[in-house]
Amino acid sequence: MSTKKSSLVGKDLAEIIQSHPFFSDLGKKNLNLVCGCAKNVRFKKNEFMLRTGEPANEFYLVRNGRIALEINIPGRPGYTFETVKEDEIVGVSWLVSPYRWSYDARVIDEVRAISIDARCLRAKCEEDNKFGYEMMTRFIPILVQRLERNRIQLLDLYSHNE
């Protein structure tokens, strides 16, 4: 067992959320807003955390395990375009209407995570614009990084077909 995992035993939800790199520097007021929408969850190997087209009603702070982000290709198994692991985030579609997943997230190894209720968090962002801006400044870099990695994968894929 890693030091990080064993150090989380006996901690409350706020301490666990604040120990995740995504929210490590979040102020107490904003941390309390996030905690009001959060709960611990577990997923078993090969279970889907989210499926393409379903409502994007949550996102996840991954505590441990690995998740394959996959796109569906008719007549083929899902294509993994990224693998998410401990200390990362699964789910960004909760931010943008129509709030539907555009990919699947399949568990590779058993996953423990914090689930954040997106409807709850969106309501808090609407009520407190400063908090909403804080959430956007945390999620936008994830979107940009994932788009850039996918662009590089596509360039690599198509450069070998010439």
N, C-alpha and C positions, 0 to 999 in steps of 0.2 A: 504494500500500500504506500502510495507516495505521501510525502510530508503534507502537501496541500490537502489531500483528501482526509487524512487523519486529523488535520487541524480544524476541519469543518465540523467534526463531531461535537454536538452540544451547542452549536451556534444557532442563533435565531435567524429567521429569514432575512432580516435587514443586514446582518453581518455577512451572510452568504452572498447576497446580491452585491454588497459593497466589495467583497473579496474578488468578484469577477472583474477582469480588466476593463470591460465595457463601461462599468459604473463605478470604478474604483475611486474616482475623484468627484463623484456626485455629492453635492451638498446635502446636509441633513433634511432640509425641507423637501427637496426634490426626491431624495431617497425614500422618504415617507410616502410621497405620491406614488412612486413606482411600487413600493411594497404593498400598498392597498389594492394593487391589481395582480399580485403575484402568488404563485403556489409551486411547491415541489412536484415534479413528475418523473416517471421512469418509462422507458420504452425498451422492449425486448428486440433481440436480433431479428432483422428482416421486417419488423413492424414499420408502418409508414407514419411519420409524424405529421405530414401534410400531403395532400394530393392535388394535382393539377385541376383547376376549375372550382375547387371547393372554397367556401368563404375563408378569408384570411383573418381569423378572429383571435389570433395569438402570435407571439413570437417567442423564441426560446434562447435563454442564456445556457450554453452547454457547459456543464460541470465536468463530465467525463464521458468517454465514448467517441464514436465516429459516426458521421451521417453522410450518405451519398446524396448529393443534389443531382436529380436526374430529369432529363426531358424525354418525353414519349415520342417514339418514332414508330408509326404504324407498321405492324408485322415484325417488329424487332423488340428485343428487350430494351429497357430504359438505358439511355446513354448518360453516364456519369460525367458531368461537366465540372464538378468540384466536389471535394471532400472537406467537410467541416469537422473540427475536432474540439477538444477541451479548450475553454476560454474564448470560444468564438460564438457567433450568433447564427441562428437559423430563422429565416423569415423576415423579409422586408416589405412584402406586398401589403401588409396591414397599413402602410403609410399612405397609399394612393388608391383612390376610388378606381374601379369598383370593388376593391378589397377582396380579390380572388387570387389564389395561388397560381403562378405561371409555371410551376415545376413540381415534381415530387421530392420528398425528403425521406429516404429509406435508411433505417438504422443498420449499420454495419456491425457494430459491437453494442452491447447493452449500453444505453444512454441514461444518465441522470442529468436533469436540467431544471431550470426555473422557467415555468411558463408564465408569460405576462399577457393578461387579457387585453387584447388590442382595443376593443370597444371602450373598456374602462379607461385605458390610457389616452385614447383619442379624446374622450370627453374631458379629461383633465388637461390635455393640451389646449382644447378649445376654451376652457375656463381660465387658464393661465397661459397667456401667449408667450411669456418669457420661458416658462417650462417647455412649451411646445417648440420654441426655437432651440432650446437646449437638446431636445430629443432629435430634431432635424440635424443639428450639427454633429451629432453622434452617429446617425444612420447614413447620411449622405456619403461619407468616406467609404463605408462598406459597399454601398451601391457602386460607386466609382471604381473601387478596387476589383470588384467581381466583374464588372463590365470590361475592364482592362484585361483581366486574366482571360476572359472568354474571347475577347478580340484576338489576343495572342494565340490562343488555341486554334481559332479559325484560320488565322494566317498560316500557322504551322500545318494544319490539315490540308488547306488548299495549295500550299506551296509544293507539296509532294505529288500533286495530281497533274503537274505540267509535263 
